[in-house]
């Protein structure tokens, strides 16, 4: 996140910053929900068990890796579509 | 808050003048947190509904089992909110450490190599 004062940031920069933060928050909530759904299946008590905590921690890390990879491939495709052409095609594996 | 946005204690102390760009930025940062909490709320709702309430609708009232499940579900969900946040912070810390080390390594190697291309 930029530490510039608002006066020196253009309106576009501010809006982009906002969008980025919003995306981070949403991603956080999504991974939380996904990992909760996949890891927590028993409600015999209020507190979270250690195995559930482990599962969630691993799930979150995996989720991050997944979104990063998808993001990378997505950007590669975007580059191809918007006329990166032959240059971008070489990047894919 | 997780990302240090619009912290409560900051507000009371040096509050920016009304309508200033600083105040507008603060407000929009705080609105992002509000949005996030609303989103969190919706997801808890959806998750615990799915997990605890069986889709057979012979009755309108919750059974005791469903009610207890919901209570525990919400408690667990909120407890995990912190676990997820800590893990994400840890991961992003590791990544920025790696990036910082990589950047430092690049700088060092660049300085050592004579320029001449």
Backbone of each chain as ProteinMPNN parsed JSONL, in Angstrom:
{"seq_chain_A": "XXXXXXXXXXXXXXXXXXXXXXXXXXXXXXXXXXXXXXXXXXXXXXXXXXXXXXXXXXXXXXXXXXXXXXXXXXXXXXXXXXXXXXXXXXXXX", "coords_chain_A": {"N_chain_A": [[0.841, -1.211, 0.0], [0.498, 2.241, -0.752], [2.343, 4.863, 0.823], [1.95, 7.437, 0.346], [0.705, 10.8, 0.69], [-2.749, 11.675, 0.353], [-3.099, 13.923, -1.247], [-0.977, 13.936, -2.987], [-1.332, 11.656, -4.421], [-2.805, 10.604, -7.426], [-6.261, 10.669, -8.455], [-6.903, 8.364, -9.794], [-4.883, 6.623, -8.942], [-5.541, 6.405, -6.26], [-8.069, 5.18, -6.422], [-7.363, 2.761, -7.61], [-5.767, 1.709, -5.635], [-7.669, 1.377, -3.621], [-9.263, -0.577, -4.89], [-7.478, -2.64, -4.965], [-7.06, -3.185, -2.252], [-9.636, -3.91, -1.556], [-9.849, -6.239, -3.013], [-7.934, -7.841, -1.75], [-9.093, -8.103, 0.801], [-11.481, -9.434, 0.105], [-10.482, -11.785, -0.955], [-9.277, -12.842, 1.297], [-11.583, -13.332, 2.899], [-12.856, -15.168, 1.273], [-11.045, -17.322, 1.187], [-11.071, -18.021, 3.835], [-13.737, -18.883, 4.113], [-13.847, -21.019, 2.3], [-11.939, -22.747, 3.409], [-12.974, -23.174, 5.909], [-15.336, -24.539, 5.22], [-14.253, -26.857, 4.062], [-12.677, -27.982, 6.074], [-13.935, -28.055, 8.583], [-16.212, -30.051, 10.034], [-17.523, -31.153, 12.121], [-19.619, -30.482, 14.854], [-19.496, -30.865, 17.602], [-18.436, -29.517, 19.669], [-17.753, -26.11, 20.878], [-15.212, -25.006, 20.53], [-12.321, -24.811, 18.368], [-10.629, -27.6, 17.105], [-7.206, -28.889, 17.294], [-6.465, -30.326, 15.027], [-8.239, -29.354, 13.177], [-7.394, -26.699, 13.087], [-4.836, -27.022, 11.98], [-5.496, -28.107, 9.501], [-6.886, -25.932, 8.395], [-4.852, -23.976, 8.329], [-3.019, -25.126, 6.504], [-4.699, -25.306, 4.323], [-5.184, -22.607, 3.755], [-2.636, -21.754, 2.96], [-2.305, -23.328, 0.679], [-4.412, -22.378, -0.835], [-3.549, -19.779, -1.316], [-1.287, -20.307, -2.933], [-2.579, -21.451, -5.08], [-4.246, -19.328, -6.012], [-2.288, -17.522, -6.747], [-0.982, -18.841, -8.837], [-3.032, -19.132, -10.691], [-3.566, -16.462, -11.147], [-1.184, -15.656, -12.357], [-1.196, -17.161, -14.767], [-3.517, -16.151, -15.849], [-2.82, -13.482, -16.287], [-0.893, -13.907, -18.234], [-2.459, -14.855, -20.324], [-4.07, -12.613, -20.743], [-2.134, -10.845, -21.656], [-1.524, -12.044, -24.054], [-3.949, -11.795, -25.425], [-4.276, -9.004, -25.557], [-2.448, -8.288, -27.459], [0.175, -8.914, -26.934], [1.117, -11.057, -28.192], [3.497, -12.92, -29.988], [5.569, -12.651, -28.227], [4.561, -12.986, -25.615], [3.573, -15.551, -25.733], [5.689, -17.259, -25.519], [6.087, -17.432, -22.811], [4.426, -19.182, -21.492], [4.066, -22.42, -19.878]], "CA_chain_A": [[0.0, 0.0, 0.0], [1.318, 3.441, -0.842], [2.32, 5.694, 2.008], [1.866, 8.848, -0.071], [-0.464, 11.519, 1.161], [-3.78, 11.668, -0.695], [-2.969, 15.055, -2.158], [0.01, 13.669, -4.033], [-1.787, 10.521, -5.236], [-3.878, 10.971, -8.337], [-7.526, 10.015, -8.159], [-6.815, 7.003, -10.336], [-4.039, 5.828, -8.05], [-6.322, 6.131, -5.047], [-9.107, 4.197, -6.745], [-6.698, 1.474, -7.829], [-5.364, 1.283, -4.306], [-8.908, 0.884, -3.016], [-9.659, -1.828, -5.54], [-6.518, -3.663, -4.558], [-7.345, -3.543, -0.865], [-10.909, -4.627, -1.567], [-9.551, -7.57, -3.532], [-7.245, -8.58, -0.684], [-10.092, -8.429, 1.819], [-12.397, -10.446, -0.419], [-9.724, -13.025, -1.054], [-9.164, -13.305, 2.682], [-12.857, -13.892, 3.304], [-13.13, -16.357, 0.454], [-10.213, -18.449, 1.619], [-11.603, -18.386, 5.141], [-14.962, -19.656, 3.94], [-13.506, -22.27, 1.634], [-11.22, -23.622, 4.337], [-13.942, -23.571, 6.941], [-16.206, -25.55, 4.626], [-13.545, -28.106, 3.814], [-11.97, -28.519, 7.24], [-14.739, -28.163, 9.806], [-17.409, -30.813, 9.73], [-18.184, -31.63, 13.327], [-19.986, -29.405, 15.773], [-19.741, -31.431, 18.922], [-18.066, -28.504, 20.661], [-17.618, -24.73, 20.418], [-13.853, -24.569, 20.205], [-11.708, -25.43, 17.199], [-9.615, -28.587, 17.498], [-5.884, -28.673, 16.695], [-6.416, -30.863, 13.661], [-8.976, -28.396, 12.346], [-6.517, -25.546, 12.898], [-3.801, -27.428, 11.022], [-6.139, -28.227, 8.195], [-7.173, -24.59, 7.899], [-3.589, -23.304, 8.018], [-2.533, -25.7, 5.249], [-5.649, -24.928, 3.28], [-4.95, -21.203, 3.408], [-1.384, -21.68, 2.194], [-2.577, -23.925, -0.627], [-5.29, -21.437, -1.525], [-2.688, -18.684, -1.79], [-0.51, -20.811, -4.068], [-3.518, -21.635, -6.191], [-4.645, -18.043, -6.596], [-1.128, -16.911, -7.399], [-0.736, -19.508, -10.103], [-4.123, -18.755, -11.587], [-3.346, -15.065, -11.469], [-0.071, -15.627, -13.293], [-1.674, -17.671, -16.061], [-4.509, -15.189, -16.325], [-2.091, -12.341, -16.837], [-0.262, -14.342, -19.483], [-3.5, -14.882, -21.34], [-4.421, -11.215, -21.005], [-1.068, -10.277, -22.482], [-1.685, -12.599, -25.409], [-5.147, -11.222, -26.049], [-4.132, -7.578, -25.851], [-1.467, -8.029, -28.511], [1.542, -9.302, -26.583], [1.437, -11.902, -29.335], [4.539, -13.949, -29.986], [6.441, -12.475, -27.048], [3.936, -13.563, -24.417], [3.342, -16.987, -25.916], [6.872, -18.005, -25.07], [6.163, -17.501, -21.354], [3.63, -20.287, -20.931], [4.801, -23.704, -19.794]], "C_chain_A": [[0.865, 1.245, 0.0], [1.205, 4.253, 0.437], [2.224, 7.172, 1.627], [0.647, 9.5, 0.547], [-1.473, 11.576, 0.02], [-3.595, 12.788, -1.706], [-2.014, 14.738, -3.298], [-0.384, 12.478, -4.897], [-2.884, 10.998, -6.167], [-5.138, 10.206, -7.946], [-7.489, 8.564, -8.623], [-5.997, 6.103, -9.436], [-4.802, 5.439, -6.799], [-7.359, 5.053, -5.3], [-8.503, 2.812, -6.943], [-6.263, 0.861, -6.507], [-6.549, 0.659, -3.574], [-9.28, -0.483, -3.567], [-8.747, -2.96, -5.098], [-6.798, -4.141, -3.137], [-8.635, -4.354, -0.778], [-10.679, -6.071, -2.0], [-8.865, -8.428, -2.475], [-8.23, -9.018, 0.386], [-11.012, -9.548, 1.347], [-11.72, -11.805, -0.503], [-9.562, -13.67, 0.318], [-10.459, -14.002, 3.109], [-13.194, -15.168, 2.542], [-12.335, -17.559, 0.926], [-10.682, -18.933, 2.983], [-12.82, -19.278, 4.974], [-14.669, -21.017, 3.33], [-12.874, -23.251, 2.615], [-12.103, -24.053, 5.493], [-14.814, -24.711, 6.418], [-15.512, -26.899, 4.507], [-13.003, -28.752, 5.077], [-12.835, -28.761, 8.472], [-16.045, -28.858, 9.493], [-18.164, -31.304, 10.947], [-18.457, -30.474, 14.267], [-20.34, -29.957, 17.136], [-19.243, -30.522, 20.035], [-17.852, -27.135, 20.02], [-16.234, -24.397, 19.901], [-13.294, -25.375, 19.03], [-10.615, -26.401, 17.653], [-8.288, -28.29, 16.792], [-5.821, -29.187, 15.263], [-7.166, -29.95, 12.702], [-8.11, -27.173, 12.065], [-5.425, -25.839, 11.88], [-4.344, -27.465, 9.613], [-6.357, -26.849, 7.597], [-5.893, -23.864, 7.509], [-3.021, -23.814, 6.687], [-3.404, -25.286, 4.076], [-5.407, -23.501, 2.813], [-3.695, -21.054, 2.556], [-1.601, -22.21, 0.777], [-3.425, -22.989, -1.477], [-4.483, -20.284, -2.107], [-1.884, -19.118, -3.008], [-1.386, -20.947, -5.303], [-3.862, -20.305, -6.838], [-3.475, -17.359, -7.284], [-0.867, -17.522, -8.764], [-1.782, -19.121, -11.14], [-3.928, -17.325, -12.07], [-2.254, -14.908, -12.523], [-0.515, -16.041, -14.689], [-2.665, -16.705, -16.679], [-3.831, -13.992, -16.962], [-1.407, -12.679, -18.149], [-1.278, -14.336, -20.618], [-3.932, -13.479, -21.729], [-3.407, -10.592, -21.953], [-1.19, -10.762, -23.92], [-2.835, -11.923, -26.142], [-4.915, -9.78, -26.454], [-2.934, -7.284, -26.739], [-0.037, -8.225, -28.084], [2.063, -10.261, -27.629], [2.542, -12.891, -29.092], [5.4, -13.866, -28.743], [5.875, -13.203, -25.844], [3.782, -15.069, -24.524], [4.511, -17.82, -25.414], [6.913, -18.223, -23.577], [5.455, -18.725, -20.788], [4.421, -21.573, -20.869], [3.872, -24.818, -20.189]], "O_chain_A": [[1.878, 1.288, 0.698], [0.144, 4.332, 1.056], [2.394, 8.051, 2.473], [-0.327, 8.827, 0.886], [-1.093, 11.531, -1.149], [-3.9, 12.621, -2.887], [-2.198, 15.197, -4.425], [0.16, 12.297, -5.986], [-3.792, 11.714, -5.747], [-5.082, 9.226, -7.205], [-7.975, 7.662, -7.942], [-6.367, 4.955, -9.191], [-4.726, 4.302, -6.334], [-7.516, 4.129, -4.502], [-9.065, 1.812, -6.497], [-6.377, -0.346, -6.293], [-6.452, -0.422, -2.993], [-9.572, -1.417, -2.82], [-9.189, -4.089, -4.886], [-6.777, -5.339, -2.855], [-8.726, -5.337, -0.042], [-11.242, -7.003, -1.425], [-9.183, -9.608, -2.327], [-8.208, -10.166, 0.828], [-11.289, -10.49, 2.088], [-12.307, -12.834, -0.168], [-9.695, -14.884, 0.471], [-10.43, -15.123, 3.616], [-13.744, -16.118, 3.099], [-12.863, -18.664, 1.051], [-10.685, -20.135, 3.248], [-12.923, -20.318, 5.624], [-15.182, -22.038, 3.787], [-13.225, -24.43, 2.648], [-11.985, -25.172, 5.993], [-15.003, -25.722, 7.096], [-16.091, -27.943, 4.807], [-12.884, -29.976, 5.131], [-12.492, -29.59, 9.315], [-16.887, -28.323, 8.773], [-19.285, -31.803, 10.845], [-17.616, -29.593, 14.448], [-21.341, -29.577, 17.744], [-19.578, -30.719, 21.202], [-17.779, -27.007, 18.798], [-16.08, -23.615, 18.963], [-13.751, -26.482, 18.747], [-9.779, -26.056, 18.488], [-8.249, -27.538, 15.818], [-5.206, -28.568, 14.396], [-6.77, -29.794, 11.547], [-8.09, -26.667, 10.943], [-5.124, -25.008, 11.022], [-3.75, -26.938, 8.672], [-6.049, -26.619, 6.427], [-5.849, -23.205, 6.47], [-2.594, -23.022, 5.847], [-2.917, -24.961, 2.993], [-5.423, -23.221, 1.614], [-3.686, -20.327, 1.563], [-1.138, -21.617, -0.197], [-3.191, -22.827, -2.675], [-4.705, -19.866, -3.244], [-1.804, -18.39, -3.998], [-0.985, -20.604, -6.416], [-3.783, -20.159, -8.058], [-3.659, -16.687, -8.298], [-0.569, -16.815, -9.727], [-1.469, -18.826, -12.293], [-4.102, -17.021, -13.251], [-2.388, -14.122, -13.461], [-0.239, -15.351, -15.67], [-2.651, -16.472, -17.888], [-4.218, -13.544, -18.041], [-1.345, -11.855, -19.062], [-0.995, -13.875, -21.724], [-4.136, -13.19, -22.908], [-3.761, -9.911, -22.915], [-0.991, -10.005, -24.871], [-2.719, -11.535, -27.304], [-5.3, -9.365, -27.547], [-2.452, -6.151, -26.773], [0.883, -7.771, -28.764], [3.256, -10.3, -27.929], [2.528, -13.62, -28.101], [5.903, -14.878, -28.256], [6.58, -13.931, -25.144], [3.854, -15.78, -23.522], [4.335, -18.944, -24.944], [7.658, -19.074, -23.092], [5.835, -19.243, -19.737], [5.32, -21.809, -21.675], [4.271, -25.982, -20.193]]}, "seq_chain_B": "XXXXXXXXXXXXXXXXXXXXXXXXXXXXXXXXXXXXXXXXXXXXXXXXXXXXXXXXXXXXXXXXXXXXXXXXXXXXXXXXXXXXXXXXXXXXXXXXXXXXXXXXXXXXXXXXXXXXX", "coords_chain_B": {"N_chain_B": [[-7.456, -3.702, 13.286], [-6.781, -6.06, 10.603], [-5.156, -5.066, 8.59], [-4.274, -2.685, 9.41], [-5.865, -0.505, 8.837], [-7.473, 2.574, 9.181], [-7.439, 2.624, 12.064], [-8.978, 2.396, 15.269], [-7.972, 3.895, 17.486], [-6.507, 5.809, 16.235], [-8.346, 7.492, 15.148], [-9.523, 9.062, 17.207], [-7.481, 10.703, 18.229], [-5.359, 12.743, 16.339], [-7.576, 13.911, 14.413], [-8.377, 14.274, 11.014], [-9.13, 17.326, 9.228], [-12.532, 18.104, 8.443], [-13.853, 16.898, 5.387], [-11.438, 17.111, 4.096], [-8.831, 15.837, 1.854], [-7.359, 13.926, 3.279], [-9.183, 13.112, 5.206], [-11.142, 12.045, 3.602], [-9.815, 9.891, 2.496], [-9.346, 8.366, 4.786], [-11.97, 7.784, 5.527], [-12.782, 6.288, 3.294], [-11.081, 4.13, 3.546], [-11.999, 3.084, 5.947], [-14.554, 2.406, 5.185], [-14.0, 0.31, 3.51], [-13.278, -1.609, 5.371], [-15.722, -1.912, 6.653], [-17.222, -2.954, 4.553], [-15.881, -5.357, 4.29], [-16.496, -6.619, 6.699], [-19.235, -6.914, 6.383], [-19.287, -8.664, 4.263], [-18.019, -10.843, 5.455], [-19.944, -11.454, 7.368], [-22.084, -12.262, 5.685], [-20.956, -14.58, 4.644], [-20.538, -16.223, 6.884], [-23.167, -16.649, 7.532], [-24.106, -18.053, 5.263], [-22.418, -20.307, 5.321], [-22.913, -21.56, 7.84], [-25.593, -22.022, 7.686], [-25.686, -23.898, 5.624], [-24.105, -25.919, 6.755], [-25.454, -26.672, 9.081], [-28.247, -26.763, 8.899], [-30.573, -28.966, 7.849], [-31.794, -29.702, 4.604], [-34.63, -30.356, 4.72], [-37.833, -29.567, 4.869], [-40.007, -29.809, 6.886], [-40.877, -28.509, 9.054], [-41.144, -25.285, 10.662], [-39.704, -24.268, 12.807], [-36.46, -24.189, 14.324], [-34.714, -27.145, 15.19], [-33.508, -28.352, 18.389], [-30.997, -29.43, 18.094], [-30.165, -28.285, 15.668], [-30.078, -25.593, 16.421], [-28.091, -25.574, 18.414], [-25.949, -26.448, 16.902], [-25.7, -24.301, 15.125], [-24.941, -22.229, 16.906], [-22.42, -23.189, 17.722], [-21.16, -23.374, 15.3], [-20.947, -20.702, 14.411], [-19.298, -19.744, 16.43], [-16.964, -21.256, 15.985], [-16.322, -20.461, 13.382], [-15.705, -17.748, 13.698], [-13.554, -17.975, 15.432], [-11.722, -19.142, 13.751], [-11.286, -17.106, 11.978], [-9.264, -15.546, 13.007], [-7.137, -17.368, 12.964], [-6.801, -17.774, 10.195], [-6.142, -15.166, 9.408], [-3.693, -14.765, 10.753], [-2.133, -16.712, 9.511], [-2.109, -15.831, 6.856], [-0.792, -13.398, 7.153], [1.671, -14.367, 7.952], [2.467, -15.765, 5.658], [2.584, -13.688, 3.76], [4.526, -12.189, 4.9], [6.717, -13.91, 4.693], [6.91, -13.968, 1.941], [7.492, -11.314, 1.312], [9.881, -11.098, 2.579], [11.409, -12.902, 1.096], [11.28, -11.634, -1.366], [12.564, -9.256, -0.751], [15.09, -10.205, -0.123], [15.797, -11.277, -2.58], [15.791, -8.985, -4.144], [17.84, -7.586, -2.925], [19.939, -9.298, -3.487], [20.021, -9.152, -6.248], [20.694, -6.475, -6.573], [23.218, -6.447, -5.408], [24.672, -8.201, -7.087], [24.485, -6.823, -9.42], [25.926, -4.535, -8.846], [28.441, -5.576, -8.584], [29.088, -6.604, -11.068], [30.669, -5.417, -13.986], [29.393, -2.696, -15.906], [28.484, -2.894, -19.222], [27.145, -3.158, -21.937]], "CA_chain_B": [[-7.802, -4.399, 12.046], [-5.666, -6.839, 10.084], [-4.257, -4.362, 7.69], [-3.944, -1.39, 10.002], [-6.59, 0.59, 8.214], [-8.409, 3.372, 9.969], [-7.469, 2.099, 13.427], [-9.867, 3.141, 16.169], [-7.277, 4.878, 18.325], [-6.025, 6.915, 15.393], [-9.427, 8.432, 14.87], [-9.793, 10.016, 18.285], [-6.379, 11.659, 18.337], [-5.319, 13.772, 15.307], [-8.594, 13.711, 13.385], [-8.159, 15.22, 9.918], [-10.228, 18.297, 9.065], [-13.678, 17.563, 7.725], [-13.89, 17.15, 3.956], [-10.101, 17.15, 3.492], [-8.443, 14.588, 1.189], [-6.956, 12.946, 4.291], [-10.373, 12.545, 5.842], [-11.829, 11.206, 2.622], [-9.064, 8.64, 2.396], [-9.621, 7.621, 6.012], [-13.346, 7.288, 5.432], [-12.895, 5.196, 2.317], [-10.418, 2.959, 4.129], [-12.894, 2.507, 6.946], [-15.66, 1.786, 4.456], [-13.514, -0.995, 3.046], [-13.4, -2.549, 6.488], [-17.158, -2.162, 6.835], [-17.587, -3.905, 3.487], [-15.303, -6.654, 4.603], [-17.262, -7.217, 7.784], [-20.517, -7.318, 5.815], [-19.009, -9.858, 3.473], [-17.779, -11.896, 6.435], [-21.266, -11.767, 7.912], [-22.817, -13.044, 4.689], [-20.332, -15.893, 4.477], [-20.868, -17.017, 8.074], [-24.578, -16.969, 7.35], [-24.212, -19.093, 4.246], [-21.717, -21.518, 5.754], [-23.562, -22.242, 8.961], [-26.873, -22.5, 7.182], [-25.396, -25.126, 4.889], [-23.543, -26.967, 7.622], [-26.265, -27.06, 10.247], [-29.682, -26.889, 8.692], [-30.847, -29.957, 6.814], [-32.796, -29.221, 3.651], [-35.938, -31.008, 4.67], [-38.558, -28.47, 5.502], [-41.302, -30.214, 7.417], [-41.203, -27.673, 10.202], [-40.561, -23.954, 10.533], [-38.813, -23.959, 13.926], [-35.188, -24.923, 14.4], [-34.617, -28.153, 16.242], [-32.483, -28.015, 19.362], [-29.712, -29.806, 17.494], [-29.811, -27.265, 14.684], [-29.76, -24.359, 17.141], [-26.787, -25.759, 19.059], [-24.981, -26.502, 15.806], [-25.498, -22.929, 14.646], [-24.142, -21.502, 17.904], [-21.036, -23.656, 17.68], [-20.636, -23.062, 13.971], [-20.555, -19.293, 14.4], [-18.142, -19.618, 17.325], [-15.79, -21.808, 15.298], [-16.008, -19.626, 12.221], [-15.05, -16.534, 14.154], [-12.242, -18.328, 15.968], [-10.833, -19.396, 12.617], [-10.98, -15.823, 11.333], [-7.949, -15.136, 13.487], [-6.154, -18.337, 12.46], [-6.566, -17.461, 8.779], [-5.441, -13.894, 9.34], [-2.297, -14.964, 11.156], [-1.449, -17.499, 8.483], [-1.905, -14.965, 5.699], [0.27, -12.456, 7.498], [2.917, -15.124, 7.944], [2.817, -16.039, 4.262], [2.978, -12.468, 3.041], [5.803, -11.798, 5.482], [7.727, -14.762, 4.065], [7.071, -13.577, 0.546], [8.167, -10.031, 1.19], [11.276, -11.366, 2.957], [12.044, -13.516, -0.072], [11.4, -10.593, -2.398], [13.58, -8.311, -0.299], [16.396, -10.859, -0.278], [16.06, -11.38, -4.023], [16.112, -7.639, -4.605], [19.179, -7.274, -2.408], [20.897, -10.123, -4.232], [20.126, -8.58, -7.599], [21.446, -5.218, -6.461], [24.629, -6.762, -5.143], [25.325, -8.782, -8.264], [24.527, -5.736, -10.401], [26.995, -3.622, -8.463], [29.735, -6.239, -8.764], [29.359, -6.803, -12.492], [30.935, -4.156, -14.701], [28.378, -2.417, -16.916], [29.065, -2.743, -20.568], [26.377, -3.971, -22.896]], "C_chain_B": [[-6.573, -5.118, 11.502], [-4.666, -5.995, 9.33], [-3.985, -2.941, 8.157], [-4.676, -0.237, 9.378], [-7.479, 1.299, 9.222], [-8.539, 2.893, 11.395], [-8.26, 2.99, 14.352], [-9.15, 4.232, 16.927], [-6.789, 6.059, 17.497], [-7.097, 7.969, 15.208], [-9.542, 9.52, 15.917], [-8.737, 11.097, 18.347], [-6.419, 12.636, 17.153], [-6.331, 13.566, 14.204], [-8.411, 14.724, 12.267], [-9.368, 16.151, 9.755], [-11.312, 17.741, 8.141], [-13.64, 17.907, 6.248], [-12.528, 17.161, 3.293], [-9.802, 15.827, 2.787], [-8.034, 13.511, 2.194], [-8.17, 12.29, 4.929], [-11.086, 11.623, 4.866], [-11.135, 9.866, 2.469], [-9.352, 7.758, 3.6], [-11.002, 6.989, 5.951], [-13.431, 6.129, 4.439], [-12.169, 3.949, 2.794], [-11.338, 2.269, 5.133], [-14.086, 1.826, 6.286], [-15.253, 0.423, 3.913], [-13.618, -2.033, 4.16], [-14.852, -2.897, 6.753], [-17.631, -3.189, 5.802], [-17.106, -5.3, 3.807], [-16.103, -7.363, 5.691], [-18.637, -7.685, 7.288], [-20.364, -8.601, 5.013], [-18.791, -11.057, 4.396], [-19.105, -12.393, 7.013], [-22.053, -12.658, 6.949], [-22.259, -14.451, 4.552], [-20.571, -16.794, 5.677], [-22.285, -17.55, 7.939], [-24.725, -18.168, 6.431], [-23.619, -20.404, 4.747], [-22.481, -22.263, 6.819], [-24.954, -22.715, 8.595], [-26.672, -23.84, 6.49], [-24.969, -26.259, 5.801], [-24.571, -27.518, 8.608], [-27.733, -27.323, 9.979], [-29.953, -27.829, 7.535], [-31.955, -29.473, 5.886], [-34.04, -30.093, 3.567], [-36.857, -30.143, 5.509], [-39.962, -28.863, 5.937], [-41.798, -29.273, 8.494], [-40.568, -26.296, 10.016], [-39.549, -23.643, 11.632], [-37.528, -24.766, 13.81], [-35.279, -26.002, 15.468], [-33.518, -27.717, 17.19], [-31.094, -28.315, 18.796], [-29.246, -28.748, 16.494], [-29.363, -25.973, 15.376], [-28.373, -24.436, 17.777], [-25.69, -25.765, 17.997], [-24.663, -25.097, 15.31], [-24.633, -22.131, 15.616], [-22.669, -21.889, 17.791], [-20.379, -23.309, 16.352], [-20.136, -21.621, 13.921], [-19.307, -19.095, 15.264], [-16.875, -20.108, 16.628], [-15.361, -20.933, 14.134], [-15.227, -18.396, 12.654], [-13.683, -16.82, 14.764], [-11.255, -18.53, 14.829], [-10.474, -18.132, 11.851], [-9.579, -15.371, 11.717], [-6.848, -16.055, 12.953], [-5.785, -18.023, 11.011], [-5.766, -16.172, 8.645], [-3.976, -14.023, 9.687], [-1.505, -15.689, 10.076], [-1.151, -16.635, 7.262], [-0.807, -13.941, 5.948], [1.623, -13.136, 7.433], [3.389, -15.358, 6.513], [3.291, -14.775, 3.565], [4.286, -11.928, 3.605], [6.932, -12.593, 4.836], [7.988, -14.305, 2.639], [7.793, -12.256, 0.416], [9.619, -10.16, 1.642], [12.042, -11.929, 1.77], [12.284, -12.47, -1.148], [12.497, -9.616, -2.028], [14.973, -8.91, -0.467], [16.782, -10.933, -1.75], [16.49, -10.025, -4.569], [17.516, -7.25, -4.167], [20.236, -8.029, -3.19], [21.12, -9.556, -5.628], [20.966, -7.312, -7.576], [22.933, -5.474, -6.304], [25.344, -7.26, -6.387], [25.474, -7.714, -9.342], [25.683, -4.793, -10.125], [28.351, -4.232, -8.777], [30.102, -6.328, -10.239], [29.628, -5.491, -13.182], [29.862, -3.929, -15.771], [29.047, -2.274, -18.263], [28.318, -3.604, -21.556], [26.063, -3.184, -24.146]], "O_chain_B": [[-5.448, -4.815, 11.901], [-3.458, -6.204, 9.436], [-3.523, -2.1, 7.386], [-4.181, 0.891, 9.379], [-8.157, 0.657, 10.023], [-9.656, 2.765, 11.896], [-8.215, 4.214, 14.229], [-9.636, 5.359, 17.014], [-6.674, 7.175, 18.002], [-6.816, 9.165, 15.122], [-9.644, 10.708, 15.609], [-9.057, 12.276, 18.5], [-7.435, 13.308, 16.973], [-5.965, 13.08, 13.134], [-8.3, 15.919, 12.538], [-10.49, 15.79, 10.109], [-11.033, 17.01, 7.191], [-13.422, 19.062, 5.881], [-12.441, 17.214, 2.067], [-10.435, 14.812, 3.077], [-8.319, 12.33, 1.996], [-8.192, 11.082, 5.165], [-11.574, 10.557, 5.244], [-11.786, 8.831, 2.33], [-9.575, 6.555, 3.462], [-11.181, 5.816, 6.279], [-14.073, 5.115, 4.711], [-12.585, 2.832, 2.486], [-11.442, 1.043, 5.166], [-14.57, 0.799, 6.763], [-16.062, -0.503, 3.863], [-13.994, -3.181, 3.925], [-15.176, -4.048, 7.046], [-18.333, -4.147, 6.123], [-17.818, -6.286, 3.623], [-16.352, -8.565, 5.606], [-19.14, -8.722, 7.721], [-21.202, -9.5, 5.079], [-19.311, -12.145, 4.151], [-19.342, -13.596, 7.126], [-22.615, -13.677, 7.349], [-23.012, -15.406, 4.363], [-20.784, -17.996, 5.518], [-22.564, -18.721, 8.193], [-25.373, -19.159, 6.767], [-24.226, -21.467, 4.618], [-22.678, -23.474, 6.713], [-25.439, -23.706, 9.14], [-27.404, -24.798, 6.743], [-25.403, -27.401, 5.651], [-24.551, -28.706, 8.929], [-28.392, -28.027, 10.745], [-29.612, -27.538, 6.389], [-32.944, -28.898, 6.341], [-34.45, -30.514, 2.485], [-36.671, -30.01, 6.719], [-40.96, -28.34, 5.441], [-42.987, -29.24, 8.811], [-39.575, -26.155, 9.301], [-38.635, -22.845, 11.423], [-37.513, -25.873, 13.272], [-35.861, -25.785, 16.531], [-32.706, -26.848, 16.873], [-30.147, -27.554, 18.994], [-28.075, -28.367, 16.48], [-28.39, -25.343, 14.962], [-27.584, -23.495, 17.693], [-24.634, -25.159, 18.178], [-23.501, -24.748, 15.101], [-23.704, -21.438, 15.201], [-21.788, -21.029, 17.768], [-19.191, -22.99, 16.294], [-19.032, -21.355, 13.444], [-18.383, -18.376, 14.884], [-15.837, -19.448, 16.679], [-14.171, -20.697, 13.929], [-14.212, -18.046, 12.05], [-12.759, -16.015, 14.636], [-10.092, -18.138, 14.927], [-9.462, -18.097, 11.151], [-8.812, -14.885, 10.886], [-5.779, -15.598, 12.546], [-4.609, -18.009, 10.647], [-4.823, -16.099, 7.858], [-3.116, -13.464, 9.008], [-0.367, -15.333, 9.768], [-0.058, -16.706, 6.7], [0.004, -13.654, 5.067], [2.596, -12.572, 6.933], [4.564, -15.172, 6.198], [4.296, -14.796, 2.855], [5.062, -11.291, 2.894], [7.969, -12.037, 4.474], [9.131, -14.259, 2.185], [8.616, -12.082, -0.483], [10.49, -9.435, 1.162], [13.159, -11.508, 1.469], [13.35, -12.423, -1.762], [13.274, -9.192, -2.884], [15.909, -8.233, -0.891], [17.93, -10.689, -2.122], [17.432, -9.93, -5.357], [18.282, -6.664, -4.932], [21.291, -7.487, -3.518], [22.246, -9.489, -6.121], [21.827, -7.097, -8.429], [23.778, -4.845, -6.941], [26.448, -6.824, -6.712], [26.457, -7.697, -10.082], [26.339, -4.309, -11.048], [29.286, -3.538, -9.176], [31.26, -6.155, -10.618], [28.883, -4.531, -12.984], [29.468, -4.868, -16.463], [30.067, -1.598, -18.398], [28.803, -4.659, -21.965], [25.425, -3.706, -25.06]]}, "name": "protein", "num_of_chains": 2, "seq": "XXXXXXXXXXXXXXXXXXXXXXXXXXXXXXXXXXXXXXXXXXXXXXXXXXXXXXXXXXXXXXXXXXXXXXXXXXXXXXXXXXXXXXXXXXXXXXXXXXXXXXXXXXXXXXXXXXXXXXXXXXXXXXXXXXXXXXXXXXXXXXXXXXXXXXXXXXXXXXXXXXXXXXXXXXXXXXXXXXXXXXXXXXXXXXXXXXXXXXXXXXXXXXXXXX"}
